[in-house]
């Protein structure tokens, strides 16, 4: 099970680089949806079977892999945009920074005092690397939808770390984490709608033109 979990975490890291290097929004949405499905599968590989675990898995896959990506896809189609054309930082520098952060995350994880049963897992380095990838997407992209994708990736990084604590987390904490994700996505959806309606664009840099009257 450890080997299978590590293989999926490697796939999560590869998706991070795909998201950092692509300008196509629909492809980015599908990639983050795939990452969400993987996160839904991971708990079943590291924890014993229980109906509670099955329920959480179904909810995670439904929310991260289906519901939120569909909402983002609808926003992209309604805004009639296909690509992130002019990010604040180019795709090559972003990829290089992502590679540096990924390497540093493995070094950082190796120095953390962890329980013996967690030392052979890739969860901590994958968590930190995914969190930093989300932060890069969130801060280097102009389009509001791209920034929502960055927020989702950042949340995925936090979620990966939380998988090590699943047995200690009550149902309400897990439900609260998913609720935060949903609320954040809906808030960003409202922001996307208002930006598109006001500026006929989803470029968040245009917000600097707003002034108080």
C-alpha positions, -999 to 999 in steps of 0.1 A, spaced: 0 0 0 29 24 8 43 18 -27 9 25 -43 4 56 -23 39 69 -32 32 62 -69 0 83 -67 19 111 -49 45 111 -77 16 116 -101 3 145 -79 38 161 -82 38 156 -120 4 173 -122 18 202 -103 44 207 -130 17 204 -157 -4 231 -140 27 253 -137 36 249 -174 3 251 -192 -17 281 -204 -49 262 -214 -75 268 -187 -97 238 -196 -67 215 -195 -57 230 -161 -92 224 -147 -91 187 -159 -56 183 -143 -67 197 -109 -98 175 -111 -75 144 -117 -55 156 -87 -87 157 -66 -96 122 -76 -62 109 -66 -65 126 -32 -98 108 -28 -82 74 -34 -52 80 -11 -70 76 23 -81 40 13 -44 31 7 -30 41 41 -59 35 65 -79 4 73 -114 0 58 -143 16 75 -176 30 62 -166 64 75 -135 62 52 -157 52 23 -180 82 29 -152 106 31 -136 92 -1 -169 95 -20 -173 131 -8 -137 141 -17 -139 126 -52 -174 142 -58 -163 177 -46 -127 179 -58 -130 158 -89 -165 166 -102 -185 195 -87 -158 222 -85 -142 214 -119 -176 216 -135 -183 250 -119 -149 262 -132 -155 248 -166 -188 266 -168 -171 298 -158 -145 294 -185 -172 288 -212 -194 317 -200 -164 341 -200 -153 327 -234 -116 325 -226 -92 296 -234 -58 306 -222 -38 325 -196 -19 347 -222 2 371 -201 10 358 -166 28 380 -142 57 356 -144 65 335 -175 59 297 -176 96 287 -178 106 307 -147 75 294 -129 85 258 -138 120 264 -126 107 278 -93 84 248 -90 113 224 -94 134 243 -68 105 243 -43 99 206 -49 136 198 -43 136 220 -12 104 203 1 121 169 1 151 183 21 127 201 45 107 169 51 138 149 58 146 172 88 112 170 104 107 149 135 80 124 123 65 93 138 83 61 126 52 49 107 52 81 87 89 83 78 87 61 47 58 81 32 61 108 6 32 127 21 51 155 38 73 165 8 44 160 -16 23 182 6 48 210 8 56 209 -29 19 210 -38 12 238 -15 41 259 -30 29 250 -65 -5 263 -57 10 295 -42 30 300 -74 -1 296 -96 -21 319 -73 5 347 -73 18 346 -109 -14 343 -130 -36 372 -141 -69 354 -148 -92 350 -119 -100 314 -129 -63 306 -129 -61 320 -94 -90 298 -83 -71 268 -97 -40 279 -77 -62 281 -46 -75 245 -52 -39 232 -57 -28 250 -25 -58 234 -6 -48 200 -20 -13 204 -5 -29 211 29 -52 181 24 -23 158 16 -6 166 49 -39 161 67 -41 126 54 -15 116 80 -39 127 107 -71 112 93 -75 88 122 -72 116 147 -96 140 129 -133 138 138 -159 139 111 -168 176 117 -132 187 111 -131 168 78 -164 182 68 -153 216 78 -122 214 55 -144 205 26 -169 233 35 -140 258 35 -130 246 0 -166 250 -13 -171 284 3 -138 297 -11 -146 284 -45 -181 300 -45 -166 333 -33 -141 332 -61 -169 324 -85 -187 356 -75 -155 375 -79 -150 361 -114 -186 370 -123 -182 406 -112 -148 411 -128 -161 397 -161 -192 419 -160 -174 451 -150 -143 448 -173 -154 423 -199 -122 405 -189 -110 382 -162 -76 399 -158 -74 407 -120 -47 433 -127 -75 456 -140 -87 458 -104 -60 484 -98 -80 508 -120 -109 509 -94 -111 541 -74 -133 554 -47 -157 581 -56 
